[in-house]
Amino acid sequence: MLLTPTQTCILFKHALAEHYAILAVNADSPAAVVDALEAARQCQSPVIVETSLWQLTGHSFGYGDPVLGMTQYLTDLAVLGQSKRYRDVPIVYHTDHIKGPMTVSLLQRAIRGLDVSFGGQELRLSASSVSLDSSELSVEENLATIATLCETAREADVEATLEMEAGVDDGVTSLDEARALFGAAERANPGYLALWAPGVGTKHGLGSAGGFEPEAVARHQTLASELAGRPIGIALHGSSGLDTAQLQAAVAAGVSKVNWSSESLLIRSGAAREFYLDHQEQLTKGHANFKETAMDNGVQSSVSAVYVPRVVERLKALGSDGKAASFMKALAE
């Protein structure tokens, strides 16, 4: 099921209480979305499917129009989430790496909701949780943008669950900066923040993660929870370079959401490359197996066979396998 913002906030708290983290897969095609849900189904795990601006404007979704892209993405997840196959999978749709001149207007649409026709009914679908890319923002701009998004939710009388970023690629964020960002945002707009994403020594991409500091995670998780007066999980960016032991140390220190993009893309693109190399003879005019090899289902099925087990490994490393049922029980209470 596709979770609402309030249900998503409960999920983040459940992850902290039960000592696991939810994998956030940055999926840039419908096939990647299905594979993420399939891995979560096999593990009986919650999963976050998130999009950056380049997915929303990419060929598979908006084709240059990010609002159209988000509408299609949310509609796909709503349909899949109501299907018999995935209705027991808690699904979060999260916005990630949204930056530039359209940041505020696009995220306001994500919070207010997008109108779609679904099963003969007019429905409004909104993002389960929202974040923005703060890498090019000053402290003041970051705070002002968060304030605008909170005001949007109040004016529209809708739920909103937010993740706030510091400079996640800039080494380790100081606790003073956490007070100036997270603390100030919470004081000005109490109750909207559910995740804090400070720098903890990781970097986006596929480089070395030798600077990762689990101790920094623990310090920030403690401080953010004190500042908010409620449990606040840490969102870990730049996880592709981390091994299983580091991921587990992150979870033990207070991480409840782990973003995964670069390694995910590498696995999928590598599997596609191998498929085409292995089947290049069939991709010739007149070959008896040309059509079944050339159709999208051929390469997608081959990629899925490689990719889904790797997602399952990641979910298990984060301790989220088997947690869907206990979360759904908590949700019903």
C-alpha positions as CSV (number, residue, x, y, z in Angstrom):
1,M,0.0,0.0,0.0
2,L,1.1,3.5,-0.8
3,L,1.5,5.3,2.6
4,T,0.2,8.8,3.4
5,P,2.5,11.3,5.0
6,T,1.1,10.5,8.5
7,Q,1.5,6.8,8.0
8,T,5.1,7.4,6.7
9,C,5.9,9.4,9.9
10,I,4.7,6.4,11.9
11,L,6.9,4.1,9.8
12,F,10.0,6.2,10.5
13,K,9.3,6.0,14.2
14,H,8.7,2.3,14.0
15,A,12.1,1.8,12.2
16,L,13.8,3.7,15.1
17,A,12.0,1.7,17.8
18,E,12.6,-1.6,16.1
19,H,16.2,-0.8,15.1
20,Y,16.1,-1.1,11.4
21,A,16.3,1.2,8.4
22,I,14.2,1.5,5.3
23,L,15.9,1.3,1.9
24,A,15.2,4.3,-0.3
25,V,15.7,3.1,-3.9
26,N,16.2,5.9,-6.4
27,A,14.3,4.3,-9.3
28,D,14.4,5.8,-12.8
29,S,12.2,3.5,-14.7
30,P,8.9,1.6,-14.2
31,A,10.9,-1.7,-14.3
32,A,13.2,-0.5,-11.5
33,V,10.1,0.4,-9.5
34,V,8.6,-3.0,-9.9
35,D,11.9,-4.7,-9.0
36,A,12.2,-2.6,-5.8
37,L,8.7,-3.6,-4.8
38,E,9.3,-7.2,-5.7
39,A,12.4,-7.4,-3.5
40,A,10.4,-5.8,-0.6
41,R,7.6,-8.3,-1.1
42,Q,10.0,-11.2,-1.0
43,C,11.6,-9.8,2.2
44,Q,8.2,-8.7,3.7
45,S,9.9,-5.3,4.2
46,P,8.8,-1.7,3.9
47,V,10.5,0.2,1.0
48,I,10.9,3.8,-0.1
49,V,10.8,4.5,-3.8
50,E,12.2,8.0,-4.4
51,T,12.8,10.2,-7.4
52,S,15.2,13.0,-8.1
53,L,14.4,15.7,-10.6
54,W,16.2,13.8,-13.4
55,Q,13.8,10.9,-13.0
56,L,10.7,13.1,-13.0
57,T,11.9,14.9,-16.2
58,G,13.3,11.8,-17.8
59,H,12.1,9.7,-20.7
60,S,10.3,7.1,-18.7
61,F,8.1,9.6,-16.8
62,G,7.7,13.3,-17.5
63,Y,9.7,13.6,-20.7
64,G,10.7,17.1,-19.7
65,D,7.7,17.9,-17.5
66,P,8.4,17.2,-13.8
67,V,4.7,17.6,-12.7
68,L,3.6,15.0,-15.3
69,G,6.5,12.8,-14.2
70,M,5.4,12.9,-10.6
71,T,1.8,12.3,-11.5
72,Q,2.7,9.2,-13.5
73,Y,5.1,8.0,-10.8
74,L,2.5,8.4,-8.0
75,T,-0.3,6.8,-10.2
76,D,1.9,3.8,-10.9
77,L,2.7,3.4,-7.2
78,A,-0.9,3.7,-6.2
79,V,-2.0,1.1,-8.7
80,L,0.8,-1.3,-7.7
81,G,0.2,-0.6,-4.0
82,Q,-3.5,-1.7,-4.4
83,S,-2.7,-4.8,-6.3
84,K,-3.0,-8.2,-4.7
85,R,0.8,-8.8,-5.2
86,Y,2.0,-5.7,-3.4
87,R,-0.8,-4.5,-1.1
88,D,1.0,-5.9,2.0
89,V,4.2,-4.0,1.1
90,P,4.3,-0.6,2.9
91,I,5.4,1.8,0.1
92,V,6.7,5.3,0.6
93,Y,7.0,7.7,-2.3
94,H,9.8,10.3,-1.5
95,T,11.1,13.3,-3.4
96,D,14.9,13.4,-3.4
97,H,17.5,15.8,-5.0
98,I,15.0,18.4,-6.1
99,K,16.8,21.7,-6.8
100,G,16.8,24.7,-9.0
101,P,14.1,27.3,-9.8
102,M,11.2,24.8,-9.8
103,T,12.0,23.4,-6.4
104,V,9.3,25.2,-4.4
105,S,6.5,25.0,-6.9
106,L,7.1,21.3,-7.6
107,L,7.3,20.3,-3.9
108,Q,4.2,22.4,-3.2
109,R,2.4,20.3,-5.8
110,A,3.8,17.1,-4.1
111,I,2.4,18.3,-0.7
112,R,-0.9,19.6,-1.9
113,G,-1.5,16.5,-4.1
114,L,-1.9,15.8,-7.8
115,D,-5.3,15.0,-9.3
116,V,-5.6,11.7,-11.2
117,S,-8.5,9.5,-12.4
118,F,-8.2,6.1,-10.8
119,G,-10.7,3.3,-11.0
120,G,-13.4,5.6,-12.2
121,Q,-12.8,8.0,-9.3
122,E,-11.1,11.4,-9.1
123,L,-8.3,11.1,-6.5
124,R,-5.6,13.3,-5.2
125,L,-2.3,11.6,-4.6
126,S,0.5,13.3,-2.6
127,A,4.1,12.4,-1.8
128,S,4.5,10.3,1.3
129,S,7.5,12.3,2.4
130,V,9.4,15.3,0.9
131,S,13.0,16.6,0.9
132,L,14.9,19.0,-1.3
133,D,18.5,19.2,-2.3
134,S,20.1,21.9,-0.1
135,S,23.6,21.6,-1.6
136,E,23.4,25.0,-3.3
137,L,21.4,26.7,-0.6
138,S,22.6,29.0,2.2
139,V,21.4,28.3,5.7
140,E,18.8,31.1,5.3
141,E,17.6,29.8,2.0
142,N,17.3,26.2,3.4
143,L,15.3,27.4,6.3
144,A,13.1,29.7,4.2
145,T,12.3,26.8,1.8
146,I,11.3,24.4,4.6
147,A,9.2,27.2,6.1
148,T,7.4,27.7,2.8
149,L,6.6,24.0,2.4
150,C,5.3,23.8,6.0
151,E,3.1,26.9,5.3
152,T,1.8,25.2,2.1
153,A,0.7,22.2,4.1
154,R,-1.0,24.4,6.7
155,E,-2.8,26.5,4.1
156,A,-4.0,23.5,2.2
157,D,-4.9,21.7,5.5
158,V,-3.0,18.6,4.4
159,E,-0.5,16.3,6.1
160,A,3.2,16.7,5.3
161,T,6.3,14.7,6.5
162,L,9.6,16.3,5.7
163,E,13.3,15.4,5.7
164,M,15.7,18.2,6.1
165,E,19.3,18.2,4.7
166,A,22.5,19.8,5.6
167,G,25.6,19.7,3.3
168,V,25.7,15.9,3.1
169,D,28.8,15.8,0.9
170,D,30.7,18.3,3.1
171,G,32.3,16.0,5.6
172,V,30.7,15.8,9.1
173,T,28.1,18.4,10.0
174,S,28.8,20.1,13.3
175,L,26.2,20.0,16.1
176,D,26.1,23.8,16.0
177,E,25.0,23.7,12.4
178,A,22.4,21.1,13.3
179,R,21.0,23.5,15.9
180,A,21.1,26.4,13.4
181,L,19.3,24.3,10.7
182,F,17.2,21.5,12.2
183,G,16.6,23.2,15.5
184,A,15.6,26.5,13.9
185,A,13.3,24.8,11.4
186,E,11.6,22.8,14.2
187,R,11.1,25.9,16.4
188,A,9.5,27.8,13.5
189,N,7.3,25.0,12.2
190,P,7.0,22.3,14.9
191,G,6.0,18.8,14.0
192,Y,6.7,18.6,10.3
193,L,10.3,17.2,10.4
194,A,10.6,13.4,10.7
195,L,14.1,12.9,9.3
196,W,17.4,14.8,9.6
197,A,20.1,14.3,6.9
198,P,23.4,15.7,8.2
199,G,26.9,15.0,6.7
200,V,28.4,12.0,8.4
201,G,31.5,11.4,6.3
202,T,29.8,9.8,3.3
203,K,29.7,11.1,-0.3
204,H,27.3,10.6,-3.2
205,G,28.6,8.4,-6.0
206,L,30.8,5.3,-6.1
207,G,33.9,6.6,-4.3
208,S,35.5,5.4,-1.1
209,A,33.4,5.7,2.1
210,G,36.5,5.7,4.3
211,G,35.4,8.9,6.1
212,F,32.1,7.5,7.4
213,E,31.5,8.1,11.1
214,P,28.8,6.1,12.8
215,E,29.5,8.1,16.0
216,A,28.4,11.3,14.1
217,V,25.2,9.6,13.3
218,A,24.6,8.8,17.0
219,R,25.4,12.4,18.0
220,H,23.0,13.9,15.4
221,Q,20.2,11.4,16.1
222,T,20.4,12.2,19.9
223,L,20.5,16.0,19.3
224,A,17.7,16.1,16.6
225,S,15.4,14.1,18.9
226,E,16.2,16.4,21.8
227,L,15.5,19.5,19.7
228,A,12.2,18.1,18.4
229,G,11.1,16.5,21.7
230,R,10.3,13.3,19.8
231,P,12.2,10.5,18.0
232,I,13.9,11.7,14.9
233,G,15.8,9.3,12.6
234,I,18.8,10.0,10.5
235,A,18.6,9.8,6.7
236,L,21.9,8.4,5.3
237,H,22.9,9.8,1.9
238,G,25.8,8.5,-0.1
239,S,25.4,4.8,1.0
240,S,26.7,3.2,-2.2
241,G,30.2,3.0,-1.0
242,L,29.3,1.4,2.4
243,D,29.7,-2.3,3.1
244,T,27.3,-4.4,5.2
245,A,29.2,-3.8,8.5
246,Q,29.1,-0.1,7.9
247,L,25.4,-0.1,7.1
248,Q,24.6,-2.1,10.2
249,A,26.7,0.3,12.3
250,A,24.7,3.2,10.8
251,V,21.4,1.5,11.7
252,A,22.6,0.8,15.2
253,A,23.6,4.5,15.6
254,G,20.1,5.8,14.6
255,V,19.8,5.8,10.8
256,S,16.2,4.9,9.8
257,K,16.4,5.7,6.0
258,V,19.2,4.8,3.6
259,N,19.3,6.4,0.1
260,W,20.6,4.1,-2.6
261,S,21.3,5.3,-6.2
262,S,24.7,5.0,-7.7
263,E,25.3,1.3,-6.9
264,S,21.8,0.5,-7.9
265,L,22.3,2.2,-11.3
266,L,25.6,0.3,-11.8
267,I,24.0,-3.0,-11.1
268,R,21.1,-2.5,-13.5
269,S,23.2,-1.0,-16.3
270,G,25.8,-3.8,-15.9
271,A,23.2,-6.5,-16.1
272,A,21.7,-4.8,-19.3
273,R,25.1,-4.6,-20.9
274,E,25.7,-8.3,-20.2
275,F,22.3,-9.2,-21.7
276,Y,23.0,-7.4,-24.9
277,L,26.5,-8.8,-25.2
278,D,25.3,-12.4,-24.6
279,H,22.4,-12.0,-27.1
280,Q,24.0,-10.0,-29.8
281,E,23.7,-12.8,-32.4
282,Q,19.9,-12.9,-31.8
283,L,19.6,-9.2,-32.4
284,T,20.1,-9.6,-36.2
285,K,17.5,-9.5,-39.0
286,G,16.1,-12.9,-39.7
287,H,17.2,-14.6,-36.4
288,A,14.5,-17.0,-35.1
289,N,14.7,-15.5,-31.6
290,F,14.9,-11.8,-32.7
291,K,11.6,-10.6,-31.4
292,E,11.7,-12.2,-28.0
293,T,15.2,-10.9,-27.5
294,A,14.5,-7.4,-28.8
295,M,11.4,-6.8,-26.7
296,D,11.8,-4.8,-23.5
297,N,10.6,-7.8,-21.5
298,G,13.8,-9.7,-22.5
299,V,16.3,-7.2,-21.1
300,Q,14.0,-6.2,-18.2
301,S,13.6,-9.8,-17.1
302,S,17.3,-10.4,-17.3
303,V,18.1,-7.3,-15.3
304,S,15.5,-8.2,-12.7
305,A,17.1,-11.6,-12.2
306,V,20.4,-9.9,-11.3
307,Y,19.0,-6.8,-9.5
308,V,16.2,-8.1,-7.2
309,P,18.6,-10.4,-5.2
310,R,20.9,-7.5,-4.7
311,V,18.1,-5.4,-3.3
312,V,17.1,-8.3,-1.1
313,E,20.6,-8.3,0.3
314,R,20.5,-4.6,1.0
315,L,17.1,-4.9,2.8
316,K,18.4,-7.7,5.0
317,A,21.6,-5.7,5.7
318,L,19.4,-2.9,7.0
319,G,17.4,-5.3,9.2
320,S,14.0,-4.4,7.5
321,D,13.2,-8.0,6.4
322,G,10.0,-9.2,8.1
323,K,9.2,-5.7,9.5
324,A,6.2,-5.1,7.2
325,A,3.8,-7.1,9.3
326,S,4.8,-5.5,12.6
327,F,4.5,-2.0,11.1
328,M,1.1,-2.8,9.7
329,K,0.0,-4.0,13.2
330,A,1.4,-0.8,14.7
331,L,-0.5,1.3,12.1
332,A,-3.8,-0.4,13.0
333,E,-3.4,0.2,16.7
